[in-house]
Amino acid sequence: MGWFTRRSENTFSQTSLWDALDAAGIPFRKPLGDLIASYGTVPSGWNDSVRYCPLQGGETLVPALAHPLAVQVQSGSDLRRAPMELVGYIRQYERAEKNLATAEKSITRLFGAGRNAGASNTIERHWGAGHCTVAATVFPPRLQRFGLQNSRHDAVSGSATECAIRIRPDWWPDLTAQEQGWLEGWQLLVCGDLLFVPAPLFDNASRPIPPNLAAQSGFGMSNDGTGLVAVYANGRAVLLSRDRIVAVGHDVLTPAKGGGQSNVSVTYDRADLPNGRLLLLSDSYDAPDHQGIAQDVANRLGVVLKTTKFADA
């Protein structure tokens, strides 16, 4: 059975998505910087700070795209790693539901039927295996109640009824020798029960851990002191080189309109996004151990501890 033969059962997996992308000739493993050098970028048409890097091969994977499958590029994009997401749009019809049906037909041929995953103002079909996903989403005008507005729909002709196709391959290169060493030997400072990372940052910064290096969830320092390791219960990790970390933060939100909160984070440098922030701990505002933990992490990293306190308004 070829990749473009209709499938009735759901066969979606990380491997099947990668195979389909390879069959279509989509270079999803290349660093974003290399893709930009090869294909350039074009304006988004709806936000001056957002551009798209158009790729080849998307029309084979999902016919009827209005433009080539592309990678969204903005100031926070990591040019050193493979794209987190590929996006394309179908605008064949004036009805959003018909554009969704067109997208669903193409994707179902590859992976079988998806599941419903819409929200109050969207209709979505979703195919997923962990962090590796494909989604086809529309915003039907009839569902845009209560004054909901979308700047893209105002700026781009046909976008109000388009079907957005978002592909997240979740491909990572093999661990470097240094990263493998960090995971093979690191000192746990805090158990995983306290860990919390906002979803967008987690998706962009975390990577799967090889089964042979599975470890207890939590965060700490590598044995050689050169890296910070944060391991999560779902088998993923954030690995940061110590020389990229510039500060540890302890932010205390005292109760006001909100209930208060205490957060411990590290601030790190990236060439394309200076002073990125990785949240390590989040708990009630009076968590007694956070100040000590923050100071300990700062001491081990040899960086300053920045403590702030303000009302949870």
N, C-alpha and C positions, 0 to 999 in steps of 0.2 A: 504494500500500500504506500503510495507516494505522500509527500507532505501536503499536497494540495487536493487530496481526496477527502470527501465529506466523511466526518466521523460522528457517530451517534453517541458513543459513550465518552465520558470525560476522561481524557488521557493527559491532562495538563501536569507537567512537572518541570523542574528547573532544566533538566536535560532536554525535554521535548521543546521547550522554548528556545534554548540555545541552538538546538539543531535547526529549528525553523528559521531563526535569524541567520544562521550560517548559510542555509539553503537559499535565502534571499540575497545573500551577499552584503549584509549589513555589518559594518565593522564595529560592533558594540564593545569589543575588548580593548580598543585603542584608547590611550589617554585623550581627554577632551582637548588638550592643547594641540596634539597631533591632528585631530579631526578638524580643528579650526584652521590649522596651517594648510590642510589639504582642500577643504571645502569652503572656507571663509564663513562669514556670518551675514545675515540680513536683518533689517529692522523687524520688530515684532508687529508694528502697526498699532499697538495699543498702550505701550509703556516705553518711554525713551530709555529706561535703564535695562530693558530686556531685549535681547536679540536671539535669533535662532541660527543654529548651524545645521544646514540641510544635508541629509545623507542620501546615498543611493540605495536602491533596492526595496524601499518601503512599498512601492506600488505592486511589487510581486507578492509581498506578504499580505497586504490589505489593499485590494484594488479600490479605485474610486476616491483616493485621497485628493483633497483640494490642492495640497502642496506636498513636496517630499517629506517623508518622515524626518524629524529634526530633533536636535538637543537644545533645550532652552539654556541660554548663557546670560549670566548677570555677574555682578561684582563678587558675589559669594561663591561662585562656581569653582570647584577644585580642578585646576587644569592638569594635575598630575595623575588623576585616576580616571578610570573608565566612566562613561556617563551613568548617572543614577537612573535617568528616565529618558525614554524616547517618546515623542508625541507627534500625533498626526490628527487631521480633521477631515471629516466627510461633510460636504455641504451640497449634496445632490438634490435635495428636496427642501421645500419650504416648511415641511412638518418635521419636527425633531424626532418623532417616533419612527418615521420612515428612514431617516438617516441612521438611527440606532439599529433598525432591522437590517440595513445594508451592512453595517459593521459587524453585527452579531453573526450574520450568515458567513462572512469571510473567516472570522475567528473560530466559529464552530467547526468549519471544515478542517481546521488545524488541530483543535484540542477538545472537541465535543462541546456539549452544552455548558454554559456558565451558570452562575447563580445570581439571583437578584440581590442588589446591594445599594439600592437608591436611598435617598434621604427625603425630607419633606418637599424639597423643591427640585429634585433630580430623579431620573430613572437611569439605572446603571446595571450592566452585566459585568460580572467579575469572574476571572479565572485566577487561581492563586495556589502557590505552594510555598508557605513561609513568606519571606520577604520578596520572593520572585512572583510578579503579578502582571496581569493584563487587565485593563478596565476600559469599557466603552460607556461613556456618560453623556447624557443630554440634559439640558435645562429647559424643558417645555415652557413656553410663555404662560400657559394656563396654570402652572404651579408656582409662578413667581408672584406670590401674594405679599401683603403686609409691607409694601414699599421696597421689596428687595431689588437691588440694582447691581449690575455687573459692568464695570468700566469697559471690559473687552467687548461686550455685546453692543455697547454704544459706539465703539470706535471701529470695529471690523465688520464690514458688510457680510451678512449671512451667518455670523457667529451666534446669534441668539437661538438659532435652530440647528446648529451644527452638532455633530457627534464627535466628541474628543476621545481619541484612543491613546491611552498612556501605557507604555510597556516598561516595566522595571526588571531588567535582567538579573540584578543582584550578582554581577560577576566581579570577582576580585582576583588579582594576581596571587601567586603563591606567597606565603610568608617569607620575608627576608630572613637571613640567618640571625640578625639581631632580634627581630620580632619573635622568631621561634624560641630564641634563648630567653626572652622575657617571659613567655608563657610556660616554658619548662621550669623556670625557677623564679618565684616572686613571693613577696611577703604580704600576707593579707592584713590590712589595717582595719577594715570594717566589713562585716558580713553583708550579703546581698539583700537582706530584708529591708534595708534603709535606702537602697538605690532607686533613683528615679531620674529618667532622662526624657525630655520632651520628644515626642515622636519624630518630627522632622529632623531634628539634630541627630537623634539616635539612628535613623535610617541612613543619614549621610556619613556618620562617623563610625558606625559599628560594622564589624565584619564577622563572618562565620568562623568558628574555631574548629580546626581539624579534630575528629573524634579522638585521636590518640593524645591530644593535648587538653582534653576536657578538664575543667577545674571547678572548684567550689566558687559560687557566685560571690562577688564582693569587689572591693577595689584596694589597691595597694601599690607597692613599689617593686620593681624587678630586683633580684638579688644583687646585681651589679650596680644598682642605683642610677641607671641611665634611662629608665622608662617608667611611666605610670601605666598601670594595667587595671582596667575595669571589666569584669566578667559578669555576664548576665545569665539568669536562669534559663533563658531560651537558647543558650549555646552560642551567643555572640559576644564580641568584645570590642572595646575601644582601646587602642594602643597609641600612646603619645610619647614622643621622645622628650626626655627631661629638658633638653636645651631649647625646646619650643615653648616651654611653660614659663610665663613671666610673672605670675602672681597667683595667690590663693585668695578667694573671697569668702567672707562670712556675712551674709545679709540677713538681718533680723527684721521681720515685719511685726510690729506690736499690734495687738488687737485694736481695731477701730470699727469701721463698717464691716471689715472682714474679720475672720477669726485669728489672723496672725499666722506667721510661718517662719521657719528658719532654714536657710539654704547654704550649702557649702559647695563652692565651685572652683575650678581652675580656669585661668585665662591663658590662652596660648596664641602664638603668632603663626599666621599663614601668609605666604607671599601674596595671595590674592584676597585675603580677608584678615587684616591685622586684628589682633585681640579677639579671636574667637573665644567662645565661652562654653565649657562643658560642665553641666550641673551634675554633681556627684551625690549629694544628699538633700532630701527635703523632708521636713518633719514639722511638728508643732513649734510655735515661736519660742517656747521655753525649754526646748530640748537641752538637757543639762550637759550633754557630752559634745555638742557641736563645736563650741569654742575651742575645747581641747583638741578635738580631731583636726580642726582647721589649722591650729597652730602646729600640731605634729606634722601634718602634711607639708606645710610651708617650710618647717625646719629641715625636713628630709630632702625637699627639693631645693633648698637654699634660695628661696624667693620670699618676697614680702607678703605679709598677710594684711589684706584690706578688709576692715570690718565696718559695716554700715548698719544704721538702725533708723527705721522710719515707720510711720503708721500705715497699717494695711487699709488703705482707703478704697 
